[in-house]
Every structure is written in C-alpha cells, then in structure tokens.
Amino acid sequence: MAGEAQVDLDAFVAREYPKVVAAVGLITGSPQDAADAVQDALVGFLAKPPSRPVENLAAWITVVASNRARDLRRSRDAESRALHRIGARVEAATAVGPVTGASDAVDVDVARALAALPDRQRQVCVLHYLLDQPVEQIAAGLGVSTGTVKTQLFRARKALAARLRKEDHRG
C-alpha cells in the first residue's frame, strides 16, 4: 500500500493540489488556512492511510482538509471569545468576509454566494461542481447517504440561484 499511496500522492500533488487548496479555501471561508489544512491531511494520509481504499484522493483530501480547517477556525473562535470574556486583547489574524481570490476559476459573486451557504451545503457544492465529484463519492467521503448529498445540493442550488439573481445588476 505504501508504494501505491506514494504513486497516488505524487499524481495528486502534480495535478490536483492547487485545485484542492482552492476548494478547501472556498469551503471553509479561510484561504489562508487552506494550504496548511491540505498539507495536514496529506501527512495524515501518509502516516495512517484509511482502512478502505480511497477511490478519489482529491475528494478524500478535500473533505479531511476542510474538516480540519473548520475545526481550527472553531478553536480560534472559542479562544477569541474566552480572551474577550477575560478582557484580554486579541491580536490573532482571522479570515473575515467573503472568500475572494481562492480560485481564479470562480467568479467573485459566486464565491460570495458560496460563502453565504451553510457549511455542509458549501462543502457538497464545491466537491460536486468545482471538483466534479459524483454524489456517491461525496456521500462515502462525508459518511452520509446519497439522498443527504442530493438534498444539500438541491438546497444549495436554490439558495445560490436566489442570491445570484439578487446580485445580478441587470434586473
């Protein structure tokens, strides 16, 4: 498995890494933390490969990295709230506002609309529409049913359409 994982990893880094980092940035709303989260997921893949074969390494890394980046953001937010409660000054840099510049392939209005979605809807949208992952692989990677993924995609499309229509300056 180690040789097989190494070959997959080499191909991933050569072809998929920038796209996955951009996707994680869009999913989490933190382009600054995306590269670190992807690297952490890669290290985790090498240190303790998944028990089941990974059919799509890019999708697996995207899910793991976006979860790690989200956990890091929650931890930072909790720390910031705790420091604020005791009156300490918070000097940490945090990502604020819509995701911009995370991917050249994504329009600014689309990135803003994605950022406004709930976490799970944003995650499945990016995996499905930007990384071209099938519903079945997304469901397996997230540990949910295909029906759940389809429902999240439906709700996300509806919300994105409404938001993008509202931002359309043509009326």
N, C-alpha and C positions, 0 to 999 in steps of 0.2 A: 504493500500500500504506500510506503514512503516514496518509492520511485514514481509510482502513479500519481501521487499527490504532488510531487515536485514538478512533474511534467504539466499537470493541470495548472499549478500555481504559476509556472513560468509563462504559459499561454495567457493566463488571466492578467498578469502584470503587463505583459506586452500589448494586449488588445483591450482589456476591459477596465483596468484600474481607473483611468481618468473618468470614464462614464459612471462607474460605481461611486467614486468620490463625489461627483456632481449630484448623483441621485440621492446619496445619503445627506448631502447638504440641503437638498430640496425637501426631503422627508422630515428632517429634524429641525430645519429652520436655522441651522448653525453651520454655514460653510466652513467656518474657522475650525470647528472640531471634527469635520467630516473625514479629513485625511488621517487624523490620529485614530479615529474610530475604525476606519477601514484597515489601518495597519494593525491595530489591536486584534481585529477579527482574523486577519491573516496569521498573526502569531498564534492565536488560539487554534486555528485550523491546523497549523503545523505541530503545535505542542500536544494537542489532543484532538485528533481527527474525529469527525462524527462517526457514530457506530454504524449508521446506514450510509450507503454510497450517496455521494452528492451528485445529482444529475446535472445541475447548473451551478457552477461555483460562483458566478457573478451574482445570481439571485440569493444564494446562501450567504455570501459575504455581505450583501446589501442589507439583508434582514438582520443579521447579527450586528453589523456595524451601526445601523440606525437604532437598534435597541440599546446598544452601549452608549451611543451619543445622547440618546434621550435620558438614560439613567444618569449620565454625567451632568446634564442640564438640570435635572430634578435635584441632584445632590447639591449643585451650586446654588440653586434657588433656595433650598432648605437652609443652607449655610448662610446665605444672604439674609433670609428672614430672621434667623437666630441672632445674627450680628446686629441687625436692625433693632430687634427687641431689647438687646442689652445696651444699645446706644453707640455701638462701635461704627466707625466709618468703613464703608465698603469700597475698596479700590479695585475690585475684580472687573475685568472687561467681560461683558456679556454680549451676545448677539441680540440685537433689538431690531424689530421691524421686519418687513418682508424680505424674503430671500432675493437678492439680486446678484448677478454675476456668478451664480453657482454653476450655470451651464450656458454656454453660448447658444445651444440648440433650443433653449426655452425662452419664449417671449417674456418681457418684463411683466406684462399684465397677467399672463398665465402663471408665472412664478408667484405673483401676489395672490392670485386666486387659489393656488395650491397651498400657500402658507396659511390661508384662512380656513382650510379644511381641518376637521378633527384628525388627530394623529393617524389612526388606522386607515381612514379614507385616503389621506395623503400618501401613506405607505403603499397601499394597494394600487393607487393610480400611477405612482412613479414606477413601481415594479411592472405593471401591466403595459402602460402606454409609453413610457420612456425606455424601459429595458426590455420591452417585448416579451415578457414572461407570460406563459399560459396560466390560466386561472388555477388549474390543478397543481402546478408547481408552486404558485404563491400560497395556496391553501396548505400544501405539505410543509412549506418553509415556515409558515406562521403557526402551524398546528391548529388550523381551523378547517371547517368544512368548505367545499367549493361554493355551496349556497351562501355562506357568510361572505366570501370574497365577492361573489356576484352582487349581493345586496349592497356591500360597501362601494363597489364600483358604480352601481346604479345611483346611489345617493350622492356620490361624489360628482358624477356627470351632471346630475340635476343641479347641484349647488354651483358647480363651475359654470354651467350654462347661464344660470341666473346672474352670477357675479360678472361674468364677461359681457353679458348683454347690458348690464347696468353700466359697465365701464366703457362700452362702445360709444364713441363720441358721435357716431353717425345717426344716432337716434334709435 
